[in-house]
Amino acid sequence: MAADNFHLNGETIKIDEHGQLIDGQHRCAAVVQYGKPVKIYVVYNVPRSAIVTIDMGRARSLADQLRVAYDYTNTGDLGTIIRLILEWNETGWISHATFRQVDPLEVHEYVVANPGATDLTKSAGALDHGAVNAIMKRNHCAFLMWLFSRIDPDDAKRFMHNLVNSIAEYENDPCVVLRKQLLRMRNDRFGHTKRNIVIGMTIQAWNKWRERKPAKLFRMPISTQPWDADSYPQPI
């Protein structure tokens, strides 16, 4: 309410047959604290017994809300991709320690302003699923496609295709070197590699590939010297 983001969405304040408030207490208290009128539907004469059926279901996740709003299948991936995009746009890097939180309205506003966002998982889905999953999560792949496409869409498609399928265009091609390294990291005893490392190393490989430079090994940050906003790889 204070941020002017409270919307009339069909949810009601419920009053029972005795004039007692049985649902909407928190909204009413918020209006009092806000100090200004807001529009909310009110339903009267709701049977008191109905209280046992109110708010019984689990809270809708962001993925649930995206599925309802856009009839979208890969809603979990889409929510994660938009989180990564918003984090990158705001900070210029992907942190190892935090994960950008979003609310459904923020995601909706981003999708409305960027209608192509709903196609991001399709870009990753066009690649072989098994080959992608062998080296990184699909939503990380889709985020990288978004990131590199801002520089050169054609190069972004070719680079990610080469990376996923281990295709070398010249000796010590960064795509092949990185894929082998990510494959080892993905299958080692420590489990999944942190997202900021996978994304950061892929950006390093992209930069070398764009400059047609060979690669032997991509170095990761160490615990005593982790990447931060100033040292995180930036795509060129």
Secondary structure, DSSP 4 states (H G I P E B T S, - for coil): -TTS-----S-EEEEETTS-EEE-HHHHHHHHHHTS----EEEEEE-GGGGGGTT-SPPPPHHHHHHHHH--S-HHHHHHHHHHHHHHHHHSS--SS------HHHHHHHHHH-GGGGGHHHHHHTS-HHHHHHHS-HHHHHHHHHHHHTT-HHHHHHHHHHHHHT--SSTT-HHHHHHHHHHHHHTSTT-SPPHHHHHHHHHHHHHHHHTT---S-PPPPBTTB---TTTS----
